[in-house]
């Protein structure tokens, strides 16, 4: 029975289990630690006002606060950038908060807009309802999709629809919509792209 269960597991799931087991065992002499939960995701942006217009005005997140941090040893050491200064806004959405950071110093700040395939590129994914309407709304305010909405055609996630959108600063968000026939409990975060046979591809 055990051999049969092992044969039915995919190589990816077996590798993930091995990695999990290796990471969970502290080495001799090391103090144990635990990650409690996610707090927020931070994005560096060129304009706090324009970013708030999208996150609050379009996505309907709730603005919690705006803080200003002048140059200080605390900020410099925290972010690892000499002479850093910034304005910060925290917005709250369903199940997650977004930290928007507009740096006002140093003067040699750079703008990077990596493709999805470029090392260092990151994206944040949300489960949504009425994905077409959401993509259309985002496109109207300067956050277009990088491709047509894709549909997983086979496997456990059959019917899941997903798309990447990208903002003016290069921030990428993924929207995922569950098929009506699949209950929420069957779909776990981060699993939509694991299925085989996704229709089309995502450029980036």
Order of alpha helices (4+ residues) and beta strands (2+ residues): alpha-alpha-beta-alpha-beta-alpha-beta-beta-beta-alpha-beta-beta-beta
